[in-house]
Amino acid sequence: MSTGDVLFVEDNPDDVVLTLRSFEKHGVTNKVVVAKNGAQALDYLFCQGDFAGRPPENPILILLDLKLPKMDGNQVLQQIRSNPSTKRIPVVILTTSDEKKDKDTSYDHGVNSYVRKPVNFDQFMQVTRQLSQYWLQLNEPPPANPG
């Protein structure tokens, strides 16, 4: 299993609880940092605001909702991809949106994967298990950017 933090950007407390429970059930030992809006996610990534004192290591994975307060997920993704120090971090959109424009925009901005959250509890648990298995166990994280 890859070591390093996972940044989970989600404003729905129920989805946060379900995802964290699923990760725990499926043996994910990575620390999961939860950001409740897009601005907070960028503060975490760029070690500013409430996160000014944190060590500057990038997370090994970002799970990013699209419909967020303050700044939507695609705006966050655009900021991530435009910065040399964060552009290689794997980003998975985890959203309820099935709108073509959301998918198109996400891929245009360089998302690594676009996953719809199932409404069914068992399916949701299965999806989060598969996400954690692929991104945290099978995937080789990219080398850190020199930026």
Secondary structure as UniProt FT lines:
FT   STRAND          6..9
FT   HELIX           13..25
FT   TURN            26..27
FT   STRAND          32..35
FT   HELIX           38..45
FT   TURN            46..47
FT   HELIX           49..51
FT   TURN            52..53
FT   STRAND          61..64
FT   HELIX           73..82
FT   TURN            84..88
FT   STRAND          91..95
FT   HELIX           100..108
FT   TURN            109..110
FT   STRAND          113..116
FT   HELIX           121..133
FT   HELIX           134..138
//
